Amino acid sequence: MPELIHIHPKDNVAVALKPIPAGTVFEGVAAKVDIPQGHKMALSPIGAGEQVIKYGFSIGHATEPIEAGAWVHTHNMKTNLSGEIDYTYNPSLQFPTHVETATFQGYRRRDGKVGIRNEIWILPTVGCVNDVAKALVQENKDLVSGSIDGLYTFPHPFGCSQTGEDHAQTRKLLAALAQHPNAGAVLVLCLGCENLTLDQFKAELGNYDEERVKFLVCQEVEDELEAGRKMLEQCASYAGQFKREAIPASELVVGMKCGGSDGLSGITANPTVGRFSDLLVAQGGSTVLTEVPEMFGAEGFLMDRCVNETVFQKAVAMINGFKEYFIRHNEVVYENPSPGNKAGGITTLEDKSCGCVQKGGSAPIMDVIGYGEQVTTKGLNMLYGPGNDLVSSTALTAAGAHLILFTTGRGTPFGAPAPTMKISSNTPLATKKSGWIDFNAGVVADGTRTLNEAAQDLMALVLEVASGKQTKTEEKGFREISIFKGGVTL
């Protein structure tokens, strides 16, 4: 097993694949000090003000002279990022070669859509009815039988006392969740006096199957738990009709997310997901990349892969629009990475971003979609959303992701409404947190699997999960949502 990795020929740093003691020699350079796992070691002298290169891109500049063999981190380098950037489109497109499409066992819906779960969802339109929704779940678990995979609710504090964009985002996000094909049936639970009115919700939802989506306004019935039971019985009767059948992988939509990243995330887990993405796209499937703030500084990996000028301009608007969102709130664009990221070896936002976008593989970017919007174009899509784990995973679900691949170097137990597969960047995490981790990409650092082999292994596991195998978060019942909010609360 190698002790460090020199990712790109242009790089002037190497990354420790395991803790490196002082004196360790790599490419003729001896480590001056102990280098923690995931952290960087200078391969040549770097002068003050000179660029630190990783992944073949600048990830910041040295703030003082750095000797060859020195530890390179927050104490001696910092970001180059500032505000908005003018971009030019220089297309460089690499379309994957089509390959034979695999199949999985999924649920074909009446509208032609496909789900990988057949669940009943209770969606509160306002936080005031959260506990009613929870009680309905607790009191009606007996309805989960036959082909019905579960009964769940997703509490949130919004739906009232919101204005403008926040109100619109809450309405759009909840309506998109109601349309998700993993839900065989949906009960929309209202209070009756909230800002998000029933008429608004139905207008946002558009045409819907009245057998699949039911509405209960608590203020209009004498006993909301009794009325809710009757409606859930109808939901169960409808959802119970669906059975698993063979579905081509070309109909899968897979979200891609990272959180609690470390210095190995961009070397093992994220590239494994990127190669998985290329494999799925080659079969005609779709993947979704989000976390816009974690694209800052890594635009070189993405912009020129937009399939045409129109998609490029949408990408520019998305990235600069998110920067303007930061600036509007008097926040610096580069207030990232997190303390945990830094402890794991990530130094600057460029460092984090260049690792983050590895999840997008090499396929062309076919479309850019807004928050609360759904995937309509096959292939790799970009989605407007923040880096926050819960908010962006909820947005990926609302975009239609059947499941989410979540890479992590530090570990996290949460789950989105869509099955959330945790992929570790290193073997120690997978060993320590076996109750959290579904797939260990640390085997790439260990030298026991190549990136291509790990991606093939991941594809096989994704098809198993799509066919009903539960993720670790599903086994524990960990599911939640968080809605993007940027404005005032009345």
QUICOR-V566891 format. One record per residue. N is the residue number from 1. PHI is phi in whole degrees, -180 to 180 (999 if undefined). PSI is psi in whole degrees, 0 to 359 (none if undefined). Layout:
N_PHI_PSI / N_PHI_PSI
This chain:
1_999_128 / 2_-67_153 / 3_-94_332 / 4_-135_166 / 5_-132_134 / 6_-101_98 / 7_-66_313 / 8_-132_144 / 9_-56_331 / 10_-78_347 / 11_-67_140 / 12_-106_14 / 13_-134_154 / 14_-118_160 / 15_-114_134 / 16_-75_122 / 17_-82_347 / 18_-154_168 / 19_-57_130 / 20_-110_119 / 21_-75_151 / 22_-54_141 / 23_97_345 / 24_-61_132 / 25_-103_130 / 26_-138_124 / 27_51_40 / 28_79_5 / 29_-114_128 / 30_-94_133 / 31_-64_128 / 32_-73_326 / 33_-138_175 / 34_-64_136 / 35_-114_118 / 36_-67_157 / 37_-58_135 / 38_86_351 / 39_-94_170 / 40_-104_145 / 41_-123_134 / 42_-68_134 / 43_-95_346 / 44_-153_163 / 45_-61_139 / 46_-124_117 / 47_-74_158 / 48_-57_129 / 49_90_346 / 50_-78_157 / 51_-78_141 / 52_-95_123 / 53_-110_127 / 54_-144_145 / 55_61_15 / 56_83_4 / 57_-125_157 / 58_-71_131 / 59_-113_14 / 60_140_188 / 61_-131_155 / 62_-72_137 / 63_-94_354 / 64_-157_164 / 65_-61_135 / 66_-119_124 / 67_-79_154 / 68_-60_133 / 69_92_355 / 70_-79_155 / 71_-75_129 / 72_-111_114 / 73_-157_203 / 74_-63_339 / 75_-78_344 / 76_-139_14 / 77_-153_161 / 78_-152_172 / 79_-67_159 / 80_-102_356 / 81_-75_151 / 82_-139_247 / 83_-105_220 / 84_-70_157 / 85_-130_145 / 86_-87_124 / 87_-107_151 / 88_-122_147 / 89_-94_115 / 90_-127_81 / 91_-59_135 / 92_-140_94 / 93_-108_134 / 94_-129_94 / 95_-79_130 / 96_-69_147 / 97_-72_129 / 98_-63_138 / 99_-125_167 / 100_-61_137 / 101_-84_128 / 102_-77_174 / 103_-129_161 / 104_-140_169 / 105_-97_103 / 106_-126_188 / 107_-112_122 / 108_-89_122 / 109_-86_166 / 110_-62_330 / 111_-86_5 / 112_95_345 / 113_-69_168 / 114_-125_139 / 115_-119_156 / 116_-106_354 / 117_-132_156 / 118_-125_78 / 119_-111_163 / 120_-107_126 / 121_-112_137 / 122_-107_118 / 123_-112_108 / 124_-70_134 / 125_-83_346 / 126_-151_148 / 127_-62_339 / 128_-63_337 / 129_-107_15 / 130_-56_314 / 131_-71_330 / 132_-63_315 / 133_-61_317 / 134_-63_319 / 135_-65_321 / 136_-62_322 / 137_-66_311 / 138_-62_322 / 139_-88_354 / 140_-128_25 / 141_-66_341 / 142_-65_345 / 143_-78_348 / 144_-83_100 / 145_-156_169 / 146_61_232 / 147_-87_1 / 148_-79_124 / 149_-88_344 / 150_169_166 / 151_-127_121 / 152_-139_154 / 153_-130_158 / 154_-130_85 / 155_-64_154 / 156_-159_162 / 157_-95_10 / 158_-107_195 / 159_99_352 / 160_-149_161 / 161_60_27 / 162_-119_151 / 163_-131_164 / 164_52_232 / 165_-64_321 / 166_-61_314 / 167_-61_317 / 168_-65_320 / 169_-67_320 / 170_-62_313 / 171_-61_314 / 172_-67_318 / 173_-65_313 / 174_-67_322 / 175_-65_322 / 176_-64_320 / 177_-63_322 / 178_-63_336 / 179_-91_358 / 180_-67_131 / 181_-72_349 / 182_-72_344 / 183_-94_112 / 184_-69_331 / 185_-153_155 / 186_-138_134 / 187_-110_117 / 188_-91_118 / 189_-105_116 / 190_-112_160 / 191_-90_304 / 192_134_338 / 193_-122_8 / 194_-75_162 / 195_-60_321 / 196_-81_89 / 197_-75_161 / 198_-60_318 / 199_-63_319 / 200_-62_316 / 201_-62_314 / 202_-64_323 / 203_-65_319 / 204_-67_324 / 205_-69_326 / 206_75_205 / 207_-62_133 / 208_-145_158 / 209_-82_115 / 210_-68_341 / 211_-77_331 / 212_-87_321 / 213_-112_122 / 214_-115_154 / 215_-128_134 / 216_-130_121 / 217_-102_110 / 218_-61_324 / 219_-71_348 / 220_-98_358 / 221_-124_157 / 222_-73_317 / 223_-132_103 / 224_-68_332 / 225_-73_321 / 226_-68_315 / 227_-65_322 / 228_-65_322 / 229_-59_315 / 230_-63_319 / 231_-70_323 / 232_-68_328 / 233_-63_320 / 234_-67_320 / 235_-62_317 / 236_-67_322 / 237_-63_319 / 238_-71_309 / 239_-65_329 / 240_-66_349 / 241_-75_339 / 242_-85_138 / 243_-128_153 / 244_-68_144 / 245_-148_166 / 246_-69_127 / 247_-129_136 / 248_-69_144 / 249_-62_344 / 250_-62_344 / 251_-96_2 / 252_-77_142 / 253_-122_120 / 254_-120_123 / 255_-83_151 / 256_-129_128 / 257_-148_151 / 258_-133_155 / 259_-165_150 / 260_58_44 / 261_-74_157 / 262_-132_186 / 263_-68_346 / 264_-95_348 / 265_-57_317 / 266_-80_359 / 267_-112_329 / 268_-117_290 / 269_-67_310 / 270_-66_316 / 271_-64_328 / 272_-62_315 / 273_-64_321 / 274_-60_318 / 275_-73_327 / 276_-60_315 / 277_-56_314 / 278_-62_322 / 279_-64_316 / 280_-68_317 / 281_-61_322 / 282_-63_337 / 283_-93_4 / 284_93_6 / 285_-86_185 / 286_-130_143 / 287_-130_158 / 288_-134_124 / 289_-110_131 / 290_-131_209 / 291_69_62 / 292_-56_316 / 293_-62_340 / 294_-98_18 / 295_-103_343 / 296_-58_128 / 297_89_352 / 298_-121_19 / 299_-58_332 / 300_-61_335 / 301_-78_340 / 302_-116_311 / 303_-56_316 / 304_-76_356 / 305_-94_0 / 306_-65_135 / 307_-67_336 / 308_-158_177 / 309_-62_323 / 310_-63_313 / 311_-66_323 / 312_-59_314 / 313_-66_326 / 314_-65_322 / 315_-67_318 / 316_-60_314 / 317_-63_322 / 318_-65_312 / 319_-71_312 / 320_-69_330 / 321_-65_323 / 322_-72_326 / 323_-64_319 / 324_-64_326 / 325_-61_316 / 326_-60_308 / 327_-63_321 / 328_-60_331 / 329_-98_16 / 330_58_37 / 331_-112_143 / 332_-73_142 / 333_-61_329 / 334_-104_29 / 335_-77_71 / 336_-173_148 / 337_-82_176 / 338_-78_166 / 339_-56_321 / 340_-66_321 / 341_-59_315 / 342_-65_320 / 343_-62_330 / 344_-85_358 / 345_114_357 / 346_-87_128 / 347_-101_314 / 348_-127_171 / 349_-65_323 / 350_-61_318 / 351_-59_312 / 352_-65_315 / 353_-67_317 / 354_-62_328 / 355_-76_321 / 356_-61_313 / 357_-74_355 / 358_-59_337 / 359_-64_339 / 360_-80_359 / 361_60_218 / 362_-127_358 / 363_-68_156 / 364_-63_150 / 365_-86_116 / 366_-90_336 / 367_-162_160 / 368_-126_123 / 369_-119_154 / 370_-87_169 / 371_-60_129 / 372_84_356 / 373_-90_161 / 374_-112_151 / 375_-66_128 / 376_-125_353 / 377_-116_129 / 378_-66_150 / 379_105_200 / 380_-83_127 / 381_-118_152 / 382_-110_141 / 383_-122_133 / 384_-69_122 / 385_-178_159 / 386_-80_179 / 387_-81_339 / 388_-50_130 / 389_-59_309 / 390_-69_317 / 391_-65_313 / 392_-72_326 / 393_-68_324 / 394_-64_317 / 395_-64_322 / 396_-63_319 / 397_-62_313 / 398_-62_331 / 399_-73_351 / 400_107_8 / 401_-63_125 / 402_-71_326 / 403_-151_165 / 404_-125_129 / 405_-94_116 / 406_-117_107 / 407_-88_147 / 408_-157_144 / 409_-106_346 / 410_-112_334 / 411_98_145 / 412_-161_143 / 413_-96_353 / 414_-69_162 / 415_-137_146 / 416_-87_177 / 417_-61_324 / 418_-80_146 / 419_-49_131 / 420_-118_107 / 421_-90_123 / 422_-93_128 / 423_-120_117 / 424_-85_145 / 425_-85_345 / 426_-144_149 / 427_-67_321 / 428_-56_322 / 429_-66_315 / 430_-61_325 / 431_-74_314 / 432_-69_321 / 433_-116_54 / 434_-64_338 / 435_-78_352 / 436_-108_325 / 437_-93_129 / 438_-94_331 / 439_-148_133 / 440_-103_104 / 441_-84_358 / 442_-63_344 / 443_-62_336 / 444_-68_316 / 445_-68_326 / 446_-71_342 / 447_85_10 / 448_-91_342 / 449_-140_143 / 450_-81_169 / 451_-59_317 / 452_-63_319 / 453_-67_319 / 454_-64_321 / 455_-65_320 / 456_-64_319 / 457_-62_318 / 458_-66_320 / 459_-58_316 / 460_-61_319 / 461_-69_321 / 462_-59_317 / 463_-65_325 / 464_-65_315 / 465_-65_319 / 466_-63_334 / 467_-90_1 / 468_127_346 / 469_-61_128 / 470_-78_143 / 471_-78_168 / 472_-62_323 / 473_-68_323 / 474_-65_319 / 475_-57_325 / 476_-89_351 / 477_76_22 / 478_-84_108 / 479_-149_133 / 480_-160_167 / 481_-130_160 / 482_-145_134 / 483_-106_135 / 484_-61_129 / 485_-137_133 / 486_-135_355 / 487_-110_207 / 488_-89_159 / 489_-114_126 / 490_-69_none
